[in-house]
Amino acid sequence: MSTVTKLLHTRYRVNDLERTVAFYRDVLGLQEVRRHQSPRGSQLVFLKAPESEEQIEITHFPGSGPVQVQPDLTHLAFEVDSLDEFARRLARFGMQFSDGPTMSSGGTTFAFIDAPEGYEIELIQRGGGH
C-alpha cells in the first residue's frame, strides 16, 4: 500500500495577493519560486524559505468570497537564528511581535507575528543544544 512521501506545499487564500506576497518576501525573507493562474482563475504564488524544500502557496480567488481568518485557526512556523535580530528587522517595517518571546522548558524560544489577512506566523529560535 502506497503512502504519502513528503509535504510539498501549504496553501493560504488571501484577499490582497500582492500585499501578502510582499510581507512573506520582504518581512520574512522568503523567495518567490513561481506564480501563475490556475485553470479556474485563481492567482497562485509559491514561496519558500531559503533552507526548506516545502513551499507556501498564496492564492487569490475572488470567486470564493472574502477571506475571514478565525483567531488561532492555523499558523506557519519558521526557524530563525535570533529572535532579537528578527525583532530589529520587524522594527524596520514598523512591526513588532504580537506575542512573546517566550522560552520553553527545553530552552527553545518562540514568538508570534501577524501576517496580512490575520494568519499567525510563529518564529522559533532553537535552544538547549538543538
MDTraj code that builds the backbone (N, CA, C; nanometers):
import mdtraj as md
import numpy as np

residues = "MET SER THR VAL THR LYS LEU LEU HIS THR ARG TYR ARG VAL ASN ASP LEU GLU ARG THR VAL ALA PHE TYR ARG ASP VAL LEU GLY LEU GLN GLU VAL ARG ARG HIS GLN SER PRO ARG GLY SER GLN LEU VAL PHE LEU LYS ALA PRO GLU SER GLU GLU GLN ILE GLU ILE THR HIS PHE PRO GLY SER GLY PRO VAL GLN VAL GLN PRO ASP LEU THR HIS LEU ALA PHE GLU VAL ASP SER LEU ASP GLU PHE ALA ARG ARG LEU ALA ARG PHE GLY MET GLN PHE SER ASP GLY PRO THR MET SER SER GLY GLY THR THR PHE ALA PHE ILE ASP ALA PRO GLU GLY TYR GLU ILE GLU LEU ILE GLN ARG GLY GLY GLY HIS".split()
xyz = np.array([
    [0.0844, -0.1182, 0.0000],
    [0.0000, 0.0000, 0.0000],
    [0.0888, 0.1244, 0.0000],
    [0.0609, 0.2153, -0.0882],
    [0.1387, 0.3375, -0.1012],
    [0.0920, 0.4431, -0.0011],
    [0.1868, 0.5182, 0.0539],
    [0.1561, 0.6296, 0.1437],
    [0.2198, 0.7558, 0.0893],
    [0.1840, 0.8710, 0.1464],
    [0.2475, 0.9953, 0.1035],
    [0.3954, 0.9902, 0.1398],
    [0.4762, 1.0637, 0.0654],
    [0.6201, 1.0585, 0.0886],
    [0.6792, 1.1873, 0.1434],
    [0.6189, 1.3018, 0.1123],
    [0.6692, 1.4266, 0.1701],
    [0.5690, 1.5389, 0.1502],
    [0.5792, 1.6393, 0.2360],
    [0.4950, 1.7582, 0.2251],
    [0.5514, 1.8480, 0.1162],
    [0.4680, 1.8895, 0.0221],
    [0.5122, 1.9746, -0.0876],
    [0.4809, 2.1212, -0.0637],
    [0.3551, 2.1512, -0.0266],
    [0.3209, 2.2909, -0.0001],
    [0.1963, 2.3001, 0.0863],
    [0.1799, 2.4172, 0.1440],
    [0.0618, 2.4527, 0.2225],
    [0.0012, 2.5751, 0.1579],
    [-0.1308, 2.5774, 0.1458],
    [-0.1982, 2.6868, 0.0767],
    [-0.2736, 2.7760, 0.1747],
    [-0.2597, 2.9063, 0.1522],
    [-0.3387, 3.0061, 0.2230],
    [-0.4046, 3.0962, 0.1198],
    [-0.5360, 3.1105, 0.1298],
    [-0.6097, 3.2004, 0.0399],
    [-0.6159, 3.3372, 0.1056],
    [-0.5988, 3.4416, 0.0253],
    [-0.5909, 3.5783, 0.0771],
    [-0.6768, 3.6728, -0.0065],
    [-0.7052, 3.7885, 0.0525],
    [-0.7802, 3.8935, -0.0183],
    [-0.6895, 3.9814, -0.1031],
    [-0.5694, 4.0080, -0.0541],
    [-0.4774, 4.1005, -0.1210],
    [-0.3469, 4.0270, -0.1508],
    [-0.3384, 3.9720, -0.2706],
    [-0.2250, 3.8878, -0.3089],
    [-0.0922, 3.9620, -0.2981],
    [-0.0817, 4.0795, -0.3577],
    [0.0472, 4.1491, -0.3629],
    [0.0934, 4.1950, -0.2247],
    [0.0012, 4.2417, -0.1420],
    [0.0371, 4.2829, -0.0047],
    [0.0889, 4.1633, 0.0749],
    [0.0241, 4.0497, 0.0596],
    [0.0648, 3.9297, 0.1322],
    [0.1977, 3.8766, 0.0814],
    [0.2155, 3.8706, -0.0486],
    [0.3425, 3.8247, -0.1049],
    [0.4554, 3.9171, -0.0601],
    [0.4329, 4.0473, -0.0596],
    [0.5358, 4.1416, -0.0140],
    [0.5728, 4.1153, 0.1311],
    [0.4752, 4.0842, 0.2164],
    [0.5042, 4.0524, 0.3567],
    [0.5947, 3.9301, 0.3666],
    [0.5565, 3.8217, 0.3007],
    [0.6363, 3.6993, 0.3094],
    [0.7756, 3.7180, 0.2486],
    [0.7846, 3.7945, 0.1427],
    [0.9131, 3.8185, 0.0767],
    [0.9987, 3.9172, 0.1557],
    [0.9426, 4.0344, 0.1856],
    [1.0228, 4.1421, 0.2437],
    [1.0432, 4.1276, 0.3941],
    [0.9390, 4.0951, 0.4680],
    [0.9499, 4.0861, 0.6136],
    [1.0131, 3.9539, 0.6559],
    [0.9626, 3.8427, 0.6007],
    [1.0151, 3.7116, 0.6414],
    [1.1390, 3.6693, 0.5631],
    [1.1564, 3.7219, 0.4419],
    [1.2726, 3.6853, 0.3615],
    [1.2532, 3.5607, 0.2769],
    [1.1276, 3.5222, 0.2504],
    [1.1036, 3.4059, 0.1648],
    [1.1331, 3.4410, 0.0195],
    [1.1585, 3.3373, -0.0581],
    [1.1877, 3.3545, -0.2004],
    [1.0661, 3.3146, -0.2815],
    [1.0304, 3.3988, -0.3791],
    [0.9225, 3.3618, -0.4706],
    [0.9767, 3.2596, -0.5694],
    [0.9113, 3.1450, -0.5764],
    [0.9550, 3.0354, -0.6626],
    [0.8893, 3.0452, -0.7994],
    [0.7576, 3.0660, -0.7994],
    [0.6858, 3.0804, -0.9267],
    [0.5483, 3.1379, -0.8995],
    [0.4855, 3.1877, -1.0065],
    [0.3468, 3.2338, -0.9985],
    [0.2790, 3.2038, -1.1297],
    [0.1491, 3.1762, -1.1206],
    [0.0700, 3.1503, -1.2404],
    [-0.0782, 3.1568, -1.2061],
    [-0.1586, 3.1450, -1.3081],
    [-0.3036, 3.1424, -1.2914],
    [-0.3518, 3.0002, -1.3129],
    [-0.4358, 2.9528, -1.2211],
    [-0.4892, 2.8167, -1.2337],
    [-0.5968, 2.8137, -1.3422],
    [-0.6341, 2.6946, -1.3883],
    [-0.7401, 2.6844, -1.4897],
    [-0.8734, 2.7458, -1.4445],
    [-0.9024, 2.7489, -1.3145],
    [-1.0287, 2.8074, -1.2678],
    [-1.0189, 2.9578, -1.2428],
    [-0.8983, 3.0147, -1.2604],
    [-0.8824, 3.1591, -1.2479],
    [-0.8154, 3.2078, -1.1208],
    [-0.7728, 3.1179, -1.0326],
    [-0.7004, 3.1589, -0.9117],
    [-0.5623, 3.2112, -0.9491],
    [-0.5207, 3.3177, -0.8822],
    [-0.3834, 3.3656, -0.8948],
    [-0.3022, 3.2942, -0.7867],
    [-0.1927, 3.2291, -0.8241],
    [-0.1129, 3.1484, -0.7328],
    [0.0305, 3.1986, -0.7285],
    [0.0841, 3.2135, -0.6065],
    [0.2247, 3.2475, -0.5889],
    [0.2834, 3.1477, -0.4899],
    [0.3922, 3.0843, -0.5289],
    [0.4607, 2.9871, -0.4437],
    [0.5876, 3.0504, -0.3888],
    [0.6068, 3.0364, -0.2572],
    [0.7228, 3.0913, -0.1883],
    [0.7868, 2.9830, -0.1031],
    [0.9154, 3.0016, -0.0694],
    [0.9819, 2.9066, 0.0194],
    [1.0899, 2.9769, 0.0996],
    [1.1175, 2.9199, 0.2163],
    [1.2278, 2.9678, 0.2988],
    [1.3584, 2.9195, 0.2372],
    [1.4668, 2.9956, 0.2530],
    [1.5927, 2.9609, 0.1860],
    [1.6440, 2.8194, 0.2138],
    [1.6196, 2.7653, 0.3332],
    [1.6736, 2.6338, 0.3668],
    [1.5671, 2.5242, 0.3667],
    [1.4526, 2.5477, 0.3055],
    [1.3437, 2.4500, 0.3030],
    [1.3092, 2.4100, 0.1607],
    [1.2589, 2.2885, 0.1462],
    [1.2040, 2.2447, 0.0187],
    [1.0546, 2.2739, 0.0109],
    [0.9846, 2.2636, 0.1259],
    [0.8405, 2.2851, 0.1284],
    [0.8083, 2.4284, 0.0888],
    [0.6963, 2.4455, 0.0224],
    [0.6574, 2.5771, -0.0249],
    [0.5259, 2.6207, 0.0380],
    [0.5016, 2.7491, 0.0326],
    [0.3749, 2.8076, 0.0732],
    [0.3096, 2.8607, -0.0533],
    [0.1857, 2.8224, -0.0746],
    [0.1093, 2.8689, -0.1901],
    [0.0132, 2.9766, -0.1416],
    [0.0330, 3.0989, -0.1887],
    [-0.0562, 3.2098, -0.1570],
    [-0.1507, 3.2235, -0.2758],
    [-0.2800, 3.2175, -0.2472],
    [-0.3812, 3.2127, -0.3529],
    [-0.4810, 3.3257, -0.3385],
    [-0.5144, 3.3864, -0.4507],
    [-0.6204, 3.4879, -0.4543],
    [-0.7264, 3.4384, -0.5518],
    [-0.8477, 3.4175, -0.5001],
    [-0.9583, 3.3713, -0.5832],
    [-1.0850, 3.4434, -0.5392],
    [-1.1129, 3.5612, -0.5980],
    [-1.2290, 3.6405, -0.5563],
    [-1.3614, 3.5647, -0.5652],
    [-1.3713, 3.4674, -0.6532],
    [-1.4947, 3.3923, -0.6684],
    [-1.5353, 3.3137, -0.5442],
    [-1.4425, 3.2937, -0.4521],
    [-1.4720, 3.2206, -0.3285],
    [-1.5211, 3.3119, -0.2170],
    [-1.5306, 3.4405, -0.2438],
    [-1.5729, 3.5345, -0.1403],
    [-1.4551, 3.5826, -0.0578],
    [-1.4793, 3.6779, 0.0325],
    [-1.3700, 3.7331, 0.1113],
    [-1.3148, 3.6329, 0.2127],
    [-1.1861, 3.6433, 0.2379],
    [-1.1192, 3.5606, 0.3378],
    [-1.1442, 3.6212, 0.4754],
    [-1.1875, 3.5386, 0.5685],
    [-1.2062, 3.5805, 0.7076],
    [-1.1389, 3.4764, 0.7956],
    [-1.0182, 3.5070, 0.8413],
    [-0.9389, 3.4131, 0.9199],
    [-0.9859, 3.4165, 1.0651],
    [-1.0218, 3.3010, 1.1174],
    [-1.0623, 3.2894, 1.2574],
    [-0.9398, 3.3025, 1.3474],
    [-0.9528, 3.3652, 1.4650],
    [-0.8396, 3.3714, 1.5582],
    [-0.7919, 3.2307, 1.5952],
    [-0.6629, 3.2135, 1.6002],
    [-0.5995, 3.0891, 1.6430],
    [-0.6410, 2.9690, 1.5576],
    [-0.6724, 2.9932, 1.4305],
    [-0.7150, 2.8858, 1.3408],
    [-0.5968, 2.8007, 1.2948],
    [-0.4922, 2.8673, 1.2496],
    [-0.3768, 2.7979, 1.1920],
    [-0.2564, 2.8912, 1.1985],
    [-0.1391, 2.8351, 1.1868],
    [-0.0204, 2.9191, 1.1748],
    [0.0899, 2.8432, 1.1028],
    [0.1842, 2.9196, 1.0519],
    [0.3061, 2.8650, 0.9944],
    [0.4176, 2.8908, 1.0947],
    [0.5106, 2.7981, 1.1076],
    [0.6230, 2.8141, 1.1994],
    [0.7530, 2.8137, 1.1198],
    [0.8386, 2.9109, 1.1501],
    [0.9675, 2.9246, 1.0835],
    [1.0777, 2.9316, 1.1887],
    [1.1898, 2.8706, 1.1585],
    [1.3061, 2.8806, 1.2456],
    [1.3833, 3.0072, 1.2122],
    [1.4319, 3.0757, 1.3155],
    [1.5178, 3.1930, 1.2993],
    [1.6436, 3.1711, 1.3824],
    [1.7531, 3.2352, 1.3430],
    [1.8771, 3.2246, 1.4199],
    [1.8670, 3.3001, 1.5514],
    [1.8022, 3.4182, 1.5476],
    [1.7949, 3.5033, 1.6659],
    [1.6654, 3.5830, 1.6655],
    [1.5853, 3.5658, 1.7694],
    [1.4629, 3.6452, 1.7803],
    [1.4948, 3.7920, 1.8056],
    [1.6046, 3.8200, 1.8757],
    [1.6443, 3.9597, 1.8978],
    [1.6729, 4.0284, 1.7643],
    [1.7490, 3.9608, 1.6783],
    [1.7789, 4.0184, 1.5467],
    [1.6517, 4.0309, 1.4632],
    [1.5635, 3.9321, 1.4730],
    [1.4406, 3.9379, 1.3951],
    [1.3513, 4.0520, 1.4445],
    [1.3506, 4.0775, 1.5754],
    [1.2735, 4.1898, 1.6303],
    [1.3236, 4.3214, 1.5722],
    [1.4543, 4.3353, 1.5564],
    [1.5094, 4.4573, 1.4950],
    [1.4671, 4.4670, 1.3478],
    [1.4631, 4.3544, 1.2790],
    [1.4158, 4.3529, 1.1393],
    [1.2705, 4.3981, 1.1338],
    [1.1872, 4.3448, 1.2224],
    [1.0465, 4.3839, 1.2265],
    [1.0311, 4.5332, 1.2495],
    [1.1109, 4.5882, 1.3392],
    [1.1025, 4.7314, 1.3715],
    [1.1267, 4.8167, 1.2472],
    [1.2144, 4.7712, 1.1582],
    [1.2397, 4.8457, 1.0337],
    [1.1141, 4.8521, 0.9466],
    [1.0224, 4.7580, 0.9649],
    [0.8961, 4.7560, 0.8904],
    [0.7814, 4.8133, 0.9739],
    [0.8154, 4.8708, 1.0899],
    [0.7121, 4.9264, 1.1772],
    [0.6282, 4.8196, 1.2451],
    [0.6865, 4.7033, 1.2652],
    [0.6139, 4.5908, 1.3244],
    [0.6808, 4.5460, 1.4534],
    [0.6073, 4.4656, 1.5297],
    [0.6620, 4.4031, 1.6499],
    [0.5946, 4.2680, 1.6697],
    [0.6474, 4.1898, 1.7624],
    [0.5858, 4.0610, 1.7930],
    [0.4459, 4.0849, 1.8475],
    [0.3519, 3.9986, 1.8110],
    [0.2168, 4.0073, 1.8669],
    [0.2056, 3.9268, 1.9959],
    [0.3003, 3.8342, 2.0181],
    [0.3046, 3.7533, 2.1389],
    [0.4466, 3.7029, 2.1578],
    [0.4966, 3.7091, 2.2818],
    [0.6306, 3.6593, 2.3111],
    [0.7343, 3.7681, 2.2963],
    [0.8571, 3.7282, 2.3017],
    [0.9136, 3.5950, 2.3046],
    [0.8871, 3.5216, 2.4374],
    [0.8757, 3.3892, 2.4248],
    [0.8521, 3.3007, 2.5377],
    [0.9510, 3.1859, 2.5283],
    [1.0140, 3.1521, 2.6413],
    [1.1090, 3.0409, 2.6427],
    [1.0389, 2.9156, 2.6938],
    [1.0582, 2.8053, 2.6219],
    [1.0024, 2.6774, 2.6650],
    [1.0954, 2.6140, 2.7676],
    [1.0493, 2.5082, 2.8307],
    [1.1304, 2.4406, 2.9314],
    [1.2553, 2.3775, 2.8698],
    [1.2514, 2.3495, 2.7396],
    [1.3669, 2.2905, 2.6717],
    [1.4680, 2.3918, 2.6214],
    [1.4426, 2.5212, 2.6444],
    [1.5360, 2.6244, 2.6030],
    [1.5071, 2.6862, 2.4679],
    [1.4067, 2.6358, 2.3981],
    [1.3660, 2.6963, 2.2718],
    [1.2818, 2.8195, 2.3017],
    [1.3026, 2.9261, 2.2265],
    [1.2269, 3.0491, 2.2449],
    [1.1421, 3.0718, 2.1209],
    [1.0185, 3.1167, 2.1425],
    [0.9296, 3.1390, 2.0292],
    [0.8524, 3.2692, 2.0479],
    [0.8092, 3.3242, 1.9353],
    [0.7295, 3.4469, 1.9337],
    [0.6388, 3.4397, 1.8119],
    [0.5376, 3.5261, 1.8106],
    [0.4425, 3.5291, 1.7003],
    [0.4341, 3.6684, 1.6407],
    [0.4053, 3.6730, 1.5107],
    [0.3689, 3.7970, 1.4426],
    [0.2445, 3.7683, 1.3601],
    [0.1746, 3.8724, 1.3237],
    [0.0533, 3.8581, 1.2434],
    [0.0829, 3.8944, 1.0988],
    [0.0498, 3.8025, 1.0099],
    [0.0635, 3.8268, 0.8663],
    [-0.0617, 3.8979, 0.8171],
    [-0.0553, 3.9568, 0.6992],
    [-0.1778, 4.0125, 0.6411],
    [-0.2866, 3.9053, 0.6390],
    [-0.4083, 3.9469, 0.6453],
    [-0.5263, 3.8603, 0.6457],
    [-0.5521, 3.7994, 0.7830],
    [-0.4587, 3.8147, 0.8794],
    [-0.4800, 3.7618, 1.0131],
    [-0.4168, 3.6269, 1.0407],
    [-0.3473, 3.5697, 0.9435],
    [-0.2774, 3.4436, 0.9697],
    [-0.1617, 3.4698, 1.0658],
    [-0.1396, 3.3769, 1.1607],
    [-0.0290, 3.3898, 1.2547],
    [0.0967, 3.3244, 1.1986],
    [0.2101, 3.3834, 1.2333],
    [0.3407, 3.3287, 1.1991],
    [0.4148, 3.3074, 1.3305],
    [0.4610, 3.1834, 1.3535],
    [0.5404, 3.1539, 1.4713],
    [0.6869, 3.1542, 1.4305],
    [0.7682, 3.2192, 1.5102],
    [0.9128, 3.2254, 1.4871],
    [0.9802, 3.1511, 1.6014],
    [1.0667, 3.0568, 1.5697],
    [1.1267, 2.9698, 1.6701],
    [1.2775, 2.9834, 1.6657],
    [1.3350, 3.0147, 1.7809],
    [1.4801, 3.0175, 1.7969],
    [1.5161, 2.8959, 1.8790],
    [1.5857, 2.8020, 1.8164],
    [1.6220, 2.6768, 1.8844],
    [1.7189, 2.7059, 1.9974],
    [1.7084, 2.6280, 2.1023],
    [1.7983, 2.6392, 2.2161],
    [1.8214, 2.5020, 2.2758],
    [1.8970, 2.4988, 2.3819],
    [1.9161, 2.3730, 2.4533],
    [1.9854, 2.2649, 2.3723],
    [2.0767, 2.3032, 2.2823],
    [2.1535, 2.2047, 2.2076],
    [2.0861, 2.1457, 2.0862],
    [1.9788, 2.2092, 2.0350],
    [1.9100, 2.1560, 1.9164],
    [1.9771, 2.2039, 1.7903],
])
top = md.Topology()
chain = top.add_chain()
for i, resn in enumerate(residues, 1):
    res = top.add_residue(resn, chain, resSeq=i)
    for name in ("N", "CA", "C"):
        top.add_atom(name, md.element.get_by_symbol(name[0]), res)
traj = md.Trajectory(xyz[None], top)
